[in-house]
């Protein structure tokens, strides 16, 4: 067996199931799950109808690089969304469809990380656990960038020692962030690009929450947008990851893309050819429909804004929590241990939230930045989110 498998920790939801084991919540209260970031809004008809209309395409093997029409639709969306001239993004060389960004974020590290000579992979902490697993299974060592209120839940690259930068092969960033919703400004992304130019590592920017933001006039900046604005029109060292799961309420479609540095993507495409993970033709057609429509995305944002407006005042009455600028999570501090809080809330209120320590690691200085936080995913219907907020409010008051 691969010896690096022994380095993997249980997935957060496995820990959550163990934490809840043996607890009997009140049967009079229907269960409300706010632990998993799985969108529950309806998938737009334009996507499902395109999928159904092209089921005959199952008779053919798909190519790893996907339809030219899909790559063109993705490139056109990227250019519209991130204010990039169409001539400065080549769909043939700089775009690659993937079966959801989860598998891409993992396999990307396997393709680009040379594990020799003490390779390091940098990532935020808390983080999407795929980053850590991907790093460990290349034989590299993760280096965690602690995120907390003091730094605005954004990575502080100035705190990374030169010895770590020297061995850095890959940096994962996530903006808007999971779980905080914090958005990296373009200037900070450009600072990271300059570091990549100096030290020679690749940036993997997880932008899966980029289309869920509060202010319609202030969409979050993206890595390619930041690179282009500083004259890096080849997007050297820069690769972005986008998905239809959150943007278009289509987590079951398993559709996304990577885009950016053509030289990096050439090698990653070679890896994927052997991996055998081409996107099926019906899903490609549905994806073209999704990337070509913005109406459903604006409606989706409006739905999340209504949830935040209704839930935030109830939760913030009893817990220290910031209103996030993006994403669909609340990331409140808890008055007791986060796992104890989550277990008690389930036992008394029949509401499931995710302990923050399950999303993070103890790093330098013995600090676990996810401790004493819980992640609340506002993915359930509005009335359920409001009901859960009231139960959280009452449970917290009972603790005091």
Secondary structure per residue as TSV (DSSP state, phi and psi in degrees):
chain	resnum	aa	ss	phi	psi
A	1	X	-	360.0	153.6
A	2	X	-	-61.7	118.2
A	3	X	G	-64.3	-21.9
A	4	X	G	-72.5	-15.3
A	5	X	G	-59.9	-30.3
A	6	X	G	-67.9	-16.6
A	7	X	G	-84.3	-12.7
A	8	X	-	-74.6	137.6
A	9	X	-	-90.8	158.6
A	10	X	-	-57.0	144.6
A	11	X	-	-66.2	150.4
A	12	X	H	-52.6	-36.7
A	13	X	H	-78.6	-20.8
A	14	X	H	-69.5	-43.1
A	15	X	H	-61.5	-39.6
A	16	X	H	-63.7	-42.8
A	17	X	H	-62.9	-40.3
A	18	X	H	-64.9	-40.5
A	19	X	H	-62.5	-37.1
A	20	X	H	-84.0	-11.3
A	21	X	T	-58.8	129.7
A	22	X	T	86.8	-7.6
A	23	X	-	-84.3	133.3
A	24	X	-	-110.6	98.4
A	25	X	-	-73.2	163.2
A	26	X	-	-65.9	123.8
A	27	X	T	-69.8	-19.4
A	28	X	T	-70.9	-17.8
A	29	X	S	-104.2	123.9
A	30	X	-	-66.0	143.9
A	31	X	-	-69.4	138.6
A	32	X	E	-125.4	118.7
A	33	X	E	-100.1	117.9
A	34	X	-	-123.8	29.8
A	35	X	S	-98.5	-32.8
A	36	X	S	-102.9	134.3
A	37	X	-	-79.7	56.1
A	38	X	-	-107.7	109.2
A	39	X	-	-57.5	137.3
A	40	X	-	-111.5	0.6
A	41	X	S	-69.0	153.6
A	42	X	-	-61.5	141.9
A	43	X	-	-71.6	131.8
A	44	X	-	-57.4	145.1
A	45	X	H	-61.5	-34.7
A	46	X	H	-60.6	-29.3
A	47	X	H	-78.3	-51.3
A	48	X	H	-65.1	-36.5
A	49	X	H	-68.0	-38.9
A	50	X	H	-65.4	-37.3
A	51	X	H	-63.5	-47.5
A	52	X	H	-65.0	-40.6
A	53	X	H	-66.9	-18.6
A	54	X	T	-117.7	24.4
A	55	X	G	-64.4	-21.7
A	56	X	G	-63.0	-17.5
A	57	X	G	-69.5	-5.9
A	58	X	G	-67.7	-11.4
A	59	X	G	-78.6	-2.7
A	60	X	S	-127.1	144.0
A	61	X	-	-70.8	133.4
A	62	X	-	-84.4	155.9
A	63	X	-	-84.9	150.3
A	64	X	T	-57.6	-39.3
A	65	X	T	-82.9	-4.4
A	66	X	-	76.2	176.5
A	67	X	-	-64.4	144.3
A	68	X	H	-59.2	-36.9
A	69	X	H	-63.7	-35.4
A	70	X	H	-69.6	-45.7
A	71	X	H	-61.1	-37.2
A	72	X	H	-68.4	-39.3
A	73	X	H	-65.2	-40.2
A	74	X	H	-65.3	-46.9
A	75	X	H	-60.8	-41.0
A	76	X	H	-64.1	-41.2
A	77	X	H	-63.8	-45.7
A	78	X	H	-57.4	-44.2
A	79	X	H	-67.0	-40.9
A	80	X	H	-64.7	-48.4
A	81	X	H	-69.5	-39.1
A	82	X	T	-110.5	18.6
A	83	X	T	54.9	53.5
A	84	X	-	-114.9	130.1
A	85	X	-	-57.5	137.1
A	86	X	G	-57.0	-32.2
A	87	X	G	-69.9	-13.3
A	88	X	G	-101.0	14.1
A	89	X	-	-141.8	113.2
A	90	X	-	-93.7	111.7
A	91	X	T	-65.1	-19.9
A	92	X	T	-77.6	-34.9
A	93	X	T	-111.5	-21.1
A	94	X	S	-119.9	12.4
A	95	X	E	-136.9	135.9
A	96	X	E	-141.8	115.9
A	97	X	E	-67.4	147.4
A	98	X	E	-138.5	161.0
A	99	X	S	-85.2	69.2
A	100	X	-	82.0	149.7
A	101	X	H	-78.3	-16.1
A	102	X	H	-59.0	-52.2
A	103	X	H	-68.1	-30.8
A	104	X	H	-72.3	-43.4
A	105	X	H	-60.5	-33.6
A	106	X	H	-74.9	-53.2
A	107	X	H	-69.3	-25.6
A	108	X	H	-58.9	-43.4
A	109	X	H	-63.0	-38.1
A	110	X	H	-63.1	-29.0
A	111	X	H	-85.3	-34.5
A	112	X	H	-105.0	-14.5
A	113	X	-	-92.3	120.3
A	114	X	-	-87.7	111.1
A	115	X	-	-78.4	-0.6
A	116	X	T	-71.9	158.0
A	117	X	T	58.7	43.7
A	118	X	T	67.4	44.3
A	119	X	-	-57.4	141.2
A	120	X	E	-119.9	145.4
A	121	X	E	-124.1	121.8
A	122	X	E	-91.1	145.7
A	123	X	E	-157.3	155.2
A	124	X	E	-68.6	160.9
A	125	X	E	-144.1	107.5
A	126	X	S	-66.6	167.6
A	127	X	-	-158.3	165.4
A	128	X	-	-76.8	121.4
A	129	X	H	-62.8	-17.2
A	130	X	H	-58.1	-35.8
A	131	X	H	-58.4	-48.2
A	132	X	H	-65.5	-46.7
A	133	X	H	-60.8	-40.5
A	134	X	H	-62.3	-43.2
A	135	X	H	-64.8	-47.9
A	136	X	H	-62.3	-38.4
A	137	X	T	-78.4	-5.4
A	138	X	T	-88.2	-11.5
A	139	X	T	92.8	2.8
A	140	X	-	-85.3	166.8
A	141	X	E	-106.7	130.2
A	142	X	E	-70.1	146.8
A	143	X	E	-124.1	120.2
A	144	X	E	-93.1	137.2
A	145	X	E	-107.3	102.7
A	146	X	E	-66.4	132.7
A	147	X	-	-112.9	128.7
A	148	X	-	-153.4	173.6
A	149	X	G	-59.2	-34.1
A	150	X	G	-61.2	-29.6
A	151	X	G	-110.5	20.6
A	152	X	T	68.4	21.3
A	153	X	T	58.8	32.4
A	154	X	-	-121.7	145.6
A	155	X	-	-66.8	139.2
A	156	X	-	-102.7	96.4
A	157	X	G	-70.3	-19.8
A	158	X	G	-71.7	-15.4
A	159	X	G	-89.1	-2.6
A	160	X	S	-81.6	124.7
A	161	X	-	-64.9	150.7
A	162	X	H	-60.0	-33.3
A	163	X	H	-62.9	-31.4
A	164	X	H	-75.6	-45.3
A	165	X	H	-57.5	-37.2
A	166	X	H	-61.4	-32.1
A	167	X	H	-104.3	5.8
A	168	X	E	-72.5	131.3
A	169	X	E	-111.6	-26.3
A	170	X	E	-153.6	139.8
A	171	X	E	-123.9	122.2
A	172	X	E	-90.9	131.5
A	173	X	E	-128.4	155.1
A	174	X	E	-136.0	111.7
A	175	X	S	-144.8	123.9
A	176	X	S	-58.7	149.5
A	177	X	-	-80.5	147.4
A	178	X	T	-109.7	111.5
A	179	X	T	-108.6	-2.3
A	180	X	T	-81.0	-25.0
A	181	X	-	79.1	5.0
A	182	X	-	-66.5	145.2
A	183	X	-	-113.4	127.2
A	184	X	-	-76.6	125.0
A	185	X	-	-69.4	158.6
A	186	X	H	-56.8	-36.4
A	187	X	H	-63.6	-37.1
A	188	X	H	-71.4	-38.0
A	189	X	H	-62.4	-40.4
A	190	X	H	-67.2	-34.6
A	191	X	H	-60.3	-42.3
A	192	X	H	-67.0	-38.5
A	193	X	H	-62.4	-41.0
A	194	X	H	-63.8	-37.5
A	195	X	H	-65.3	-39.7
A	196	X	H	-63.8	-40.3
A	197	X	H	-61.2	-39.3
A	198	X	H	-74.2	-44.6
A	199	X	H	-98.9	-15.2
A	200	X	-	85.7	19.4
A	201	X	-	-92.2	170.4
A	202	X	E	-104.4	142.4
A	203	X	E	-102.8	125.4
A	204	X	E	-108.1	105.9
A	205	X	E	-100.2	108.6
A	206	X	E	-81.7	107.0
A	207	X	-	-116.1	33.8
A	208	X	T	-67.7	-19.0
A	209	X	T	-103.3	13.4
A	210	X	T	-64.0	-22.6
A	211	X	T	-97.3	4.4
A	212	X	-	-110.9	96.0
A	213	X	B	-141.5	157.3
A	214	X	S	-79.2	-46.4
A	215	X	-	-96.8	113.4
A	216	X	T	-61.1	-22.6
A	217	X	T	-88.3	-4.4
A	218	X	-	-133.1	67.6
A	219	X	-	-64.9	143.2
A	220	X	-	-60.3	142.9
A	221	X	-	-69.6	154.8
A	222	X	-	-117.3	163.6
A	223	X	H	-62.8	-43.7
A	224	X	H	-66.1	-37.5
A	225	X	H	-60.4	-45.5
A	226	X	H	-64.6	-41.1
A	227	X	H	-63.4	-46.9
A	228	X	H	-61.7	-40.2
A	229	X	H	-64.7	-23.4
A	230	X	T	-99.5	11.1
A	231	X	T	91.4	2.6
A	232	X	-	-87.4	72.8
A	233	X	T	-79.1	-7.1
A	234	X	T	-94.2	-3.6
A	235	X	-	56.5	38.6
A	236	X	T	-57.3	130.3
A	237	X	T	73.0	2.9
A	238	X	E	-113.0	125.7
A	239	X	E	-136.8	130.9
A	240	X	E	-111.0	153.4
A	241	X	E	-125.3	123.0
A	242	X	E	-129.9	154.8
A	243	X	E	-141.1	154.9
A	244	X	H	-89.5	-6.4
A	245	X	H	-59.0	-55.7
A	246	X	H	-83.9	-45.2
A	247	X	H	-57.8	-43.0
A	248	X	T	-120.2	15.2
A	249	X	T	52.4	47.4
A	250	X	-	-132.8	54.8
A	251	X	G	-63.5	-28.6
A	252	X	G	-77.4	-12.3
A	253	X	G	-72.4	-29.0
A	254	X	-	53.4	62.1
A	255	X	-	-134.3	131.4
A	256	X	E	-160.3	-165.1
A	257	X	E	-156.8	162.0
A	258	X	E	-119.0	149.4
A	259	X	E	-153.0	153.0
A	260	X	E	141.8	-132.5
A	261	X	-	-52.6	113.9
A	262	X	H	-63.0	-36.5
A	263	X	H	-67.4	-42.1
A	264	X	H	-64.6	-43.9
A	265	X	H	-67.8	-28.0
A	266	X	H	-61.3	-44.1
A	267	X	H	-72.1	-37.2
A	268	X	H	-67.4	-36.8
A	269	X	H	-63.7	-37.5
A	270	X	H	-61.1	-45.7
A	271	X	H	-58.0	-45.7
A	272	X	H	-68.7	-27.1
A	273	X	H	-60.1	-40.6
A	274	X	H	-78.3	-30.9
A	275	X	H	-67.9	-28.3
A	276	X	T	72.7	51.1
A	277	X	-	-126.3	42.5
A	278	X	-	-68.8	147.4
A	279	X	-	-78.7	136.0
A	280	X	-	-66.7	149.4
A	281	X	H	-56.8	-44.8
A	282	X	H	-60.2	-38.3
A	283	X	H	-67.8	-34.9
A	284	X	H	-62.0	-43.7
A	285	X	H	-64.0	-42.1
A	286	X	H	-63.5	-35.3
A	287	X	H	-68.5	-38.9
A	288	X	H	-58.1	-43.9
A	289	X	H	-62.1	-41.1
A	290	X	H	-67.1	-48.1
A	291	X	H	-69.2	-16.9
A	292	X	T	-91.9	-1.6
A	293	X	-	-125.5	132.6
A	294	X	-	-111.0	-13.4
A	295	X	H	-60.0	-47.1
A	296	X	H	-67.3	-26.5
A	297	X	H	-72.6	-41.2
A	298	X	H	-63.6	-40.9
A	299	X	H	-62.9	-38.2
A	300	X	H	-63.2	-45.7
A	301	X	H	-59.7	-41.6
A	302	X	H	-61.9	-37.5
A	303	X	H	-64.5	-42.2
A	304	X	H	-69.1	-35.3
A	305	X	H	-61.1	-40.0
A	306	X	H	-63.2	-38.8
A	307	X	H	-66.5	-46.4
A	308	X	H	-60.4	-42.7
A	309	X	H	-62.3	-35.2
A	310	X	H	-82.7	-37.8
A	311	X	H	-87.2	-40.2
A	312	X	H	-55.9	-46.6
A	313	X	H	-61.3	-31.9
A	314	X	H	-73.5	-44.4
A	315	X	H	-72.7	-41.7
A	316	X	H	-69.4	-14.3
A	317	X	T	-65.4	-28.2
A	318	X	T	-122.3	-15.4
A	319	X	S	-127.6	145.7
A	320	X	-	-75.4	114.8
A	321	X	-	-152.9	141.5
A	322	X	-	-95.1	146.0
A	323	X	-	-76.7	115.8
A	324	X	-	-75.0	149.0
A	325	X	S	-77.6	-13.6
A	326	X	B	-158.5	174.2
A	327	X	S	81.9	-170.5
A	328	X	S	-132.1	27.2
A	329	X	E	-112.3	149.5
A	330	X	E	-105.3	146.3
A	331	X	E	-131.4	66.1
A	332	X	E	-78.9	155.0
A	333	X	E	-81.0	148.8
A	334	X	-	-110.2	147.6
A	335	X	S	-75.9	-11.8
A	336	X	S	-133.4	179.4
A	337	X	-	-48.9	137.2
A	338	X	H	-63.9	-39.7
A	339	X	H	-68.0	-38.3
A	340	X	H	-62.9	-42.0
A	341	X	H	-62.0	-48.5
A	342	X	H	-65.0	-40.0
A	343	X	H	-66.3	-42.6
A	344	X	H	-65.8	-39.9
A	345	X	H	-62.7	-39.5
A	346	X	H	-67.4	-42.5
A	347	X	H	-66.2	-36.9
A	348	X	H	-101.9	-31.3
A	349	X	H	-114.0	-5.2
A	350	X	-	55.6	39.7
A	351	X	E	-121.0	132.9
A	352	X	E	-106.0	123.3
A	353	X	-	-125.8	168.9
A	354	X	E	-106.1	123.0
A	355	X	E	-59.0	134.6
A	356	X	G	-64.3	-30.6
A	357	X	G	-67.4	-17.3
A	358	X	G	-75.2	-15.5
A	359	X	G	-103.1	5.7
A	360	X	-	-143.3	174.5
A	361	X	-	-130.9	150.6
A	362	X	-	-69.0	126.1
A	363	X	B	-122.7	-158.7
A	364	X	G	-52.0	136.5
A	365	X	G	83.8	4.3
A	366	X	G	70.7	24.0
A	367	X	B	-99.3	133.7
A	368	X	-	-112.8	102.5
A	369	X	T	-69.8	-11.7
A	370	X	T	-88.2	-12.9
A	371	X	T	-63.1	147.3
A	372	X	T	62.6	29.8
A	373	X	E	-134.5	157.3
A	374	X	E	-131.1	150.0
A	375	X	E	-99.7	125.2
A	376	X	E	-113.4	112.8
A	377	X	E	-93.7	116.1
A	378	X	T	-85.3	62.3
A	379	X	T	-103.9	-19.3
A	380	X	S	-71.4	167.7
A	381	X	-	-57.1	155.5
A	382	X	H	-52.9	-46.5
A	383	X	H	-64.2	-35.4
A	384	X	H	-69.7	-39.4
A	385	X	H	-61.3	-42.6
A	386	X	H	-66.3	-43.8
A	387	X	H	-60.8	-43.4
A	388	X	H	-62.5	-39.9
A	389	X	H	-61.0	-41.8
A	390	X	H	-64.2	-39.0
A	391	X	H	-66.7	-39.6
A	392	X	H	-62.5	-42.6
A	393	X	H	-59.5	-49.0
A	394	X	H	-67.2	-42.0
A	395	X	H	-60.3	-43.6
A	396	X	H	-65.5	-40.8
A	397	X	H	-61.5	-35.8
A	398	X	H	-69.4	-21.6
A	399	X	H	-72.7	-24.2
A	400	X	-	-89.6	360.0
